[in-house]
């Protein structure tokens, strides 16, 4: 039976940074870059098309964020009303 080896340097870095505080900003930056890249590919170097696609995506993101806030607030207020009764 071979001896147990420690994690490699790469495994230690990935487990410490990606599972730690750096995960969310890195994922956010990567997602933004992927979205902008896909927009550039879809617009075929047409700037007006690129900004239309990007604007639609931003509007959808804002609407989803507002709906998420509204439903999370209503859920917490429903929970507090139930607990008071």
ChimeraX commands (.cxc) that place a marker at each C-alpha (Angstrom):
marker #1 position 0.00,0.00,0.00 radius 0.5
marker #1 position 1.56,3.35,-1.06 radius 0.5
marker #1 position 2.07,6.03,1.57 radius 0.5
marker #1 position -0.46,8.83,1.80 radius 0.5
marker #1 position 0.82,11.96,0.07 radius 0.5
marker #1 position 0.03,15.53,1.01 radius 0.5
marker #1 position -1.97,17.67,-1.34 radius 0.5
marker #1 position -0.07,19.33,-4.15 radius 0.5
marker #1 position 0.56,23.06,-4.12 radius 0.5
marker #1 position -2.15,23.61,-6.74 radius 0.5
marker #1 position -4.70,21.62,-4.73 radius 0.5
marker #1 position -3.86,23.60,-1.59 radius 0.5
marker #1 position -4.23,26.91,-3.46 radius 0.5
marker #1 position -7.55,25.96,-5.04 radius 0.5
marker #1 position -9.03,24.66,-1.82 radius 0.5
marker #1 position -7.91,27.68,0.19 radius 0.5
marker #1 position -8.71,30.47,-2.26 radius 0.5
marker #1 position -11.71,29.21,-4.19 radius 0.5
marker #1 position -13.43,27.92,-1.11 radius 0.5
marker #1 position -12.53,31.05,0.81 radius 0.5
marker #1 position -13.22,34.73,0.43 radius 0.5
marker #1 position -11.85,34.95,-3.12 radius 0.5
marker #1 position -14.46,32.65,-4.64 radius 0.5
marker #1 position -17.34,35.07,-5.14 radius 0.5
marker #1 position -15.35,37.93,-6.70 radius 0.5
marker #1 position -13.52,35.53,-9.02 radius 0.5
marker #1 position -16.75,33.87,-10.12 radius 0.5
marker #1 position -18.39,37.29,-10.61 radius 0.5
marker #1 position -15.51,38.58,-12.76 radius 0.5
marker #1 position -15.42,35.37,-14.79 radius 0.5
marker #1 position -19.18,35.54,-15.38 radius 0.5
marker #1 position -18.99,39.17,-16.53 radius 0.5
marker #1 position -16.15,38.35,-18.93 radius 0.5
marker #1 position -18.04,35.36,-20.35 radius 0.5
marker #1 position -21.21,37.42,-20.85 radius 0.5
marker #1 position -19.37,40.28,-22.57 radius 0.5
marker #1 position -17.49,37.78,-24.74 radius 0.5
marker #1 position -20.69,36.06,-25.82 radius 0.5
marker #1 position -22.24,39.47,-26.54 radius 0.5
marker #1 position -19.28,40.37,-28.75 radius 0.5
marker #1 position -19.58,37.10,-30.64 radius 0.5
marker #1 position -23.33,37.52,-31.14 radius 0.5
marker #1 position -23.08,41.13,-32.28 radius 0.5
marker #1 position -20.50,40.33,-35.00 radius 0.5
marker #1 position -18.53,43.54,-34.29 radius 0.5
marker #1 position -21.63,45.74,-34.61 radius 0.5
marker #1 position -21.44,48.18,-31.69 radius 0.5
marker #1 position -25.12,49.11,-31.70 radius 0.5
marker #1 position -26.07,45.43,-31.64 radius 0.5
marker #1 position -23.60,44.78,-28.82 radius 0.5
marker #1 position -25.02,47.55,-26.66 radius 0.5
marker #1 position -28.61,46.47,-27.39 radius 0.5
marker #1 position -27.85,42.92,-26.27 radius 0.5
marker #1 position -25.95,44.16,-23.23 radius 0.5
marker #1 position -28.76,46.56,-22.31 radius 0.5
marker #1 position -31.37,43.82,-22.52 radius 0.5
marker #1 position -29.23,41.58,-20.32 radius 0.5
marker #1 position -28.80,44.36,-17.76 radius 0.5
marker #1 position -32.55,45.04,-17.68 radius 0.5
marker #1 position -33.29,41.35,-17.17 radius 0.5
marker #1 position -30.70,41.15,-14.38 radius 0.5
marker #1 position -32.18,44.19,-12.60 radius 0.5
marker #1 position -35.74,42.84,-12.87 radius 0.5
marker #1 position -34.65,39.44,-11.52 radius 0.5
marker #1 position -32.76,41.12,-8.67 radius 0.5
marker #1 position -35.78,43.29,-7.73 radius 0.5
marker #1 position -38.12,40.30,-7.84 radius 0.5
marker #1 position -35.72,38.33,-5.67 radius 0.5
marker #1 position -35.65,41.19,-3.14 radius 0.5
marker #1 position -39.43,41.53,-3.12 radius 0.5
marker #1 position -40.05,37.82,-2.64 radius 0.5
marker #1 position -37.37,37.47,0.03 radius 0.5
marker #1 position -38.85,40.43,1.96 radius 0.5
marker #1 position -42.38,39.03,1.69 radius 0.5
marker #1 position -41.19,35.60,2.81 radius 0.5
marker #1 position -39.45,37.03,5.88 radius 0.5
marker #1 position -42.48,39.17,6.76 radius 0.5
marker #1 position -44.74,36.11,6.41 radius 0.5
marker #1 position -42.45,34.17,8.75 radius 0.5
marker #1 position -42.54,36.96,11.34 radius 0.5
marker #1 position -46.35,37.19,11.18 radius 0.5
marker #1 position -46.64,33.42,11.66 radius 0.5
marker #1 position -44.30,33.47,14.63 radius 0.5
marker #1 position -46.25,36.27,16.36 radius 0.5
marker #1 position -49.56,34.37,16.20 radius 0.5
marker link #1:1,2 radius 0.2
marker link #1:2,3 radius 0.2
marker link #1:3,4 radius 0.2
marker link #1:4,5 radius 0.2
marker link #1:5,6 radius 0.2
marker link #1:6,7 radius 0.2
marker link #1:7,8 radius 0.2
marker link #1:8,9 radius 0.2
marker link #1:9,10 radius 0.2
marker link #1:10,11 radius 0.2
marker link #1:11,12 radius 0.2
marker link #1:12,13 radius 0.2
marker link #1:13,14 radius 0.2
marker link #1:14,15 radius 0.2
marker link #1:15,16 radius 0.2
marker link #1:16,17 radius 0.2
marker link #1:17,18 radius 0.2
marker link #1:18,19 radius 0.2
marker link #1:19,20 radius 0.2
marker link #1:20,21 radius 0.2
marker link #1:21,22 radius 0.2
marker link #1:22,23 radius 0.2
marker link #1:23,24 radius 0.2
marker link #1:24,25 radius 0.2
marker link #1:25,26 radius 0.2
marker link #1:26,27 radius 0.2
marker link #1:27,28 radius 0.2
marker link #1:28,29 radius 0.2
marker link #1:29,30 radius 0.2
marker link #1:30,31 radius 0.2
marker link #1:31,32 radius 0.2
marker link #1:32,33 radius 0.2
marker link #1:33,34 radius 0.2
marker link #1:34,35 radius 0.2
marker link #1:35,36 radius 0.2
marker link #1:36,37 radius 0.2
marker link #1:37,38 radius 0.2
marker link #1:38,39 radius 0.2
marker link #1:39,40 radius 0.2
marker link #1:40,41 radius 0.2
marker link #1:41,42 radius 0.2
marker link #1:42,43 radius 0.2
marker link #1:43,44 radius 0.2
marker link #1:44,45 radius 0.2
marker link #1:45,46 radius 0.2
marker link #1:46,47 radius 0.2
marker link #1:47,48 radius 0.2
marker link #1:48,49 radius 0.2
marker link #1:49,50 radius 0.2
marker link #1:50,51 radius 0.2
marker link #1:51,52 radius 0.2
marker link #1:52,53 radius 0.2
marker link #1:53,54 radius 0.2
marker link #1:54,55 radius 0.2
marker link #1:55,56 radius 0.2
marker link #1:56,57 radius 0.2
marker link #1:57,58 radius 0.2
marker link #1:58,59 radius 0.2
marker link #1:59,60 radius 0.2
marker link #1:60,61 radius 0.2
marker link #1:61,62 radius 0.2
marker link #1:62,63 radius 0.2
marker link #1:63,64 radius 0.2
marker link #1:64,65 radius 0.2
marker link #1:65,66 radius 0.2
marker link #1:66,67 radius 0.2
marker link #1:67,68 radius 0.2
marker link #1:68,69 radius 0.2
marker link #1:69,70 radius 0.2
marker link #1:70,71 radius 0.2
marker link #1:71,72 radius 0.2
marker link #1:72,73 radius 0.2
marker link #1:73,74 radius 0.2
marker link #1:74,75 radius 0.2
marker link #1:75,76 radius 0.2
marker link #1:76,77 radius 0.2
marker link #1:77,78 radius 0.2
marker link #1:78,79 radius 0.2
marker link #1:79,80 radius 0.2
marker link #1:80,81 radius 0.2
marker link #1:81,82 radius 0.2
marker link #1:82,83 radius 0.2
marker link #1:83,84 radius 0.2
marker link #1:84,85 radius 0.2
view
